[in-house]
Amino acid sequence: MAYSTISKPSLHFNTKLWTGNGGTQSITGVGFQPDFTWIKERSETRGHNLTDAVRGAPKYINSATTDAEVTSVSTTLTSFDSDGFSLGSYDDVNKNSQTYVGWNWKANGAGSANTDGTINTTVSANNTSGFSIISYTGTGGTSQTLGHGLGVKPKMFIVKCRSNAGEYWGTWIDTDGDGTSNYRMSLNATDAAYGNNPISFSNSLITLPSSANTQWDGSGRTYVGYAFAEKQGYSKFGSYTGNGSTDGTFVYLGFKPAFVIIKSTDLVKNWLTFDNLRLGYNGTGTNKQLHPNTSGTETSGNGTTLDILSNGFKTRTTDSDENGYGQNYIYMAFAEEPLVANVGASIPATAR
C-alpha cells in the first residue's frame, strides 16, 4: 500500500459553508490563508465568484459565463485572511439568510515574475500540493509557452480571458500522463470535448495550442490560468467509463475525496460538483450538486448518485450525466484524507 506525500490535505484545500448576513463577515476555519477561493450561493440563482491572490480581491470571474473579470463590485470577497477570507454585502456571496459554499486552495500569495516561457507570467505556485495561479498578457501568437512554477508536469489547466468578454473558459486535461492533453473542454458550457487544439505540459512549461485563438492568447489581452499537478494522496485527474448501473463505476483515487468535479466528454451535459460537506452521498439522501457552467441553485441528483469512499468514489446512478453505459467522463478530485497516513501506524481512512 502506497504512502501519501501529503498527510494533511486540509492544509492545501478545504471547503467552507456559511449563511449570509447581508452586511460584512469573516469566514474562518479554512485552516490556511487561501489564494484561490471559488464561491457559489446554494439557495438562489446567482453566479459563481472566483477570486485569487494574483489578480487580487475583490476582482472575480464567473465560471458560468463568458464575461470578462468584474472589477466594479467592491463588496464581494474583500480580502484573503490568515484562516479564511472576508466578505462584503454583495448578494452573490453574503445575502442575508442565504446559504453559500466556498472551495479554497492554497498557492503562494500574490506571486512573482516567471520568465521560463516565451510569454512572461506572474506565478503563485504551491509545489507541495501541485497548484499554481498564472497571470499573463497574450501575444496573439501560436504555440507560445507559459512558465507554471510547479517543477512537475501539470495534469490539468484552466484559463480565462480577463479583459474581454465573449471568451470561453479553456479547460484541458491529460488523463494518461504523457504530457499532452487528451481532452479540451469549456468549463462554462455543456459541450462535449473538442477534438482540436491540444496543449502540452513539461516540468516547467505549458505549451499553448498551435492555432491562434483569443480564448487563450489574444494580443494585449490579459488572462488568468490555474494549473494542477497530481499529488499522491491529495489530488487526482483522470477519466473513467460509465456502466449505466446503480452499482456504478468505481474510481480509485488513493484517498477519500473532499471535492469532485465530473464531466462527460462524449455528451452535452452539465459539469457536476460534489463535496463532503453538502450532504447527500453514501445513502444519506440525494446528492447536492452544483454546476460550474450554470448559475442555478443547488440541486439533488437522481437518487444517491455518488458514494465517497476511503479510497475513491463510486457512481450510484444510471443517469448519463455521470454514468451512461459506455460513455467517457473526466474528473478532478481533491482529498479529505489520504488512504493511509505518512506517519504513525498508517491507519487507513474511513468512508463516511
Secondary structure as GFF3:
##gff-version 3
##sequence-region A 1 352
A	DSSP	three_ten_helix	9	11	.	.	.	ID=ss1
A	DSSP	beta_strand	13	19	.	.	.	ID=ss2
A	DSSP	beta_strand	25	28	.	.	.	ID=ss3
A	DSSP	beta_strand	36	41	.	.	.	ID=ss4
A	DSSP	beta_strand	48	52	.	.	.	ID=ss5
A	DSSP	beta_strand	77	81	.	.	.	ID=ss6
A	DSSP	beta_strand	84	87	.	.	.	ID=ss7
A	DSSP	alpha_helix	91	94	.	.	.	ID=ss8
A	DSSP	beta_strand	99	105	.	.	.	ID=ss9
A	DSSP	beta_strand	112	114	.	.	.	ID=ss10
A	DSSP	beta_strand	121	126	.	.	.	ID=ss11
A	DSSP	beta_strand	131	137	.	.	.	ID=ss12
A	DSSP	beta_strand	145	147	.	.	.	ID=ss13
A	DSSP	beta_strand	156	161	.	.	.	ID=ss14
A	DSSP	beta_strand	170	173	.	.	.	ID=ss15
A	DSSP	beta_strand	183	186	.	.	.	ID=ss16
A	DSSP	beta_strand	200	201	.	.	.	ID=ss17
A	DSSP	beta_strand	205	207	.	.	.	ID=ss18
A	DSSP	alpha_helix	214	217	.	.	.	ID=ss19
A	DSSP	beta_strand	222	228	.	.	.	ID=ss20
A	DSSP	beta_strand	235	241	.	.	.	ID=ss21
A	DSSP	beta_strand	250	252	.	.	.	ID=ss22
A	DSSP	beta_strand	255	264	.	.	.	ID=ss23
A	DSSP	beta_strand	272	275	.	.	.	ID=ss24
A	DSSP	beta_strand	288	289	.	.	.	ID=ss25
A	DSSP	beta_strand	299	300	.	.	.	ID=ss26
A	DSSP	beta_strand	306	309	.	.	.	ID=ss27
A	DSSP	beta_strand	312	315	.	.	.	ID=ss28
A	DSSP	alpha_helix	320	323	.	.	.	ID=ss29
A	DSSP	beta_strand	328	338	.	.	.	ID=ss30
###
